[in-house]
């Protein structure tokens, strides 16, 4: 085959295929699909490992709650609640007039948290067995949200964040604490989180790195646009 004929054939193939690729991309965007990226497998092991001594001080969790506006009477969602480590701290902070929704996709976790709340006499905690891409929260129900070392496990983060929006009250703050990584190593880059949150309709309000002394962890705060 001559070089001229080969060039003509390549051009014909490109012209035939490219419109299809473009058409599929447009359809995917119109359907609200998001680009897949690497994620870590959700933790399903011993839940007690999250309650390590000194974790409060390492994460400066009281400062985190101050920044998120978690005070007496507020309503909070702990997404990816795990053992309920953060749930019980938020529950004590908001008091009897407040509420804490402990959200997790693992039924063992929600059962664990329910029993833990009863043991610690926290009547303001409600465990929710959610879907991977929907926190299943009531509409207009929360003033603050925290995803603590959870975001890197979410397979469809944009969808999850979009499904979270109806639950947010005016002025609600959404916090994400995670570590830098490539998605499948139990971490995700902060730039990825910021980009995906923006796609879901959120604005980056604040960014901190005090939650770990080694600077590997970060704390992002978003508000709905």
N, C-alpha and C positions, 0 to 999 in steps of 0.2 A: 504494500500500500504506500502511495506517495505521501510525502510530508503534507502537501496541501489537502489531500483527502482526509488525512488523520486529523488535521486541525478542524476541518469542517465537521467531522464526526463528533469530536469533543464538544464543539460549540452547540451542536444539535442536542447532545445528551444534557448539557448544562441548562439549556433553554427549556428542555422538557421536564427536568427534575426540580429546578429552583422554584418555579411557581408553586409546586406541590409543597415543598418545604416551607415556603413563606405562608401558604394558606394554612398549613397545620399550626404554625406558630401563632398566627392571628387567632385561630379558633381556640387554642389553649389559653391565650391571654384573655379572650372574651369570656371563657368559661371560668376564669378566676383560678386556673391551675398555677402552681408555683414550681419553680425549678427545684429538682431534688438535689440534696447535698448529703454529705456523709454525716451520720449521727452515731451516737453510742447506744448500746443496748440498755434499756431501762433496768435499773438495779432490782433484783428480786431476792437478794440474800438476807442475811441476818439484819433486821432493822435496828437492833440495839447499837450497831457500830457508829451510828450518827451521833450518839450521845456520849462523845468522848470528852473527858475532863479538859477544861480550858477552852472549849470551842467558843463560848460566849466572848471571851477576851480576844481570841484570835480574829474573829469576824466582827468584833465591836458591834454586836447585834443591837444593843441599846441605842447606839448612835444611828444605826440603820433605821430603826423604828422612829427615831426623832425626825430623820430626814423624810421618811414616808408619811409623817403626820399621824402616826399610830398613837392615839391618846385615848383617854377615858371616853367610852360611848361610841367609838368608831367601829366600823365593820371592815373586816380584813379577809382576804383570800390567800391561803398558802397553797400555791399550785405546785404539785409534785411534793406533797407533804411528807412522804416517807414514814418516818417513825413519829412524826408530830413534834419534832424538836423545836421548830419555830412556832408551830401552832400553840403549844402550851405557853410559850413566852408572850406571844401576842394576846392570848386569852387572858393572861394575868394583867397585861398592860391595859386592855380596853375595859376590863371590869364587867360587872353584871349587866350594865346597860349596853355593852357592845356585843359583837358577834364575830366569830372566826369560822370560816369555811375551810376545812381541810380537804383539799382536792387531790385525788390520786387515781391512777388507772389500775392500780393493784388492789384487788379486794382484800388481800391479807393486810395491806397497809391501812385501809380505811377501818377494818375491824380492830386492828392494833390501836389506832388512834382513839376510836370510840371507847375502848376499855381503858386507855390511858387517861382520857378526859374524865371518865367516871372515877377513876382512882384518885385523881388530883382534884376532884370536886369542881370541875369546870363545866358549869351548865350552859355556857355560852359557845360551846364548840359543836359544830355539826360536820361530820365526815360525808364527803360526796364522792361516790364512785363515778368517775368521769369517763369520757371518751378520749382517745389519744389526741384528737384535734378539736375538742370542745370541752371546756371546763364545767359545763352543765350548771352554771350559777344562775340564780334567779335574776330577773331584770332589775336594774337600778338598785343593786344590793350592797355594793362595796365602795369604800372610800380609799382603800389601799390594797395593793396586790404585791406579793413577792414570789419570784421563781428562784429558789435557792439551789444552786448546783443542779438545775433541772433542764435548762434551756437546750443544752447540748444533746439531750435525749429525745427532743421533740422532732418527729419526722416531718411534720407539716407546720412549722412555726408561724407562717403568715396566716394560715387558716385558723390556727389556734388563737392568735392575737385578734383576728377579726371577730371570731366567735366570743371573745372576751368582752368586746366593746359594749354590748347591750347591758352588761352587768355593772358597768362603771357609773358611779354617781358624778355629778359635776365637780371638776377639780380633782378627781381621783388620780393617784400616783401609782405607777407600775414600776417595781424594782426588779432588776435582773442581776443576780450575783453569780458569776461563773469564772472559770479560769481560761486563759488563752490556750488554744489547741486547734486541731484540724477537724474537729467534729466527732471522729471515731476514737479519740484518746481521752474521753471524758473531759473535754474542753472544747471551746469554740471561740474564734476571734471576736473581739468586741466590735470590730468593724462590720462583721457579718450580722451580728445582732442588730446593730444600728440600721443597717441597710434593710433588713427584713422587717423591722419594726416600722420603718418609714413606709415600706410597701403596704403594710397593714393599716396605715393611717395614724401613726404615732409620731410624736415629736420628742427628740432627745432634750430633756430639760437640764440634767446634771450628769456628771461623770466623775467617779471617785476611784482611787486605788488603795484606800486605807484598809480594806478588808483582809489583807494578808501582808505581812512584812516583806515577803519575797517579791512583791509586785506582780506575781503571776495571776492573782485574782483581781477582778474589777467589779465595780458596782455602778450600774447604769440606772437612771431614773427617767421614765417616759411619761408623757401625758398624751391624751387623745387629741388629735388636731381638730 
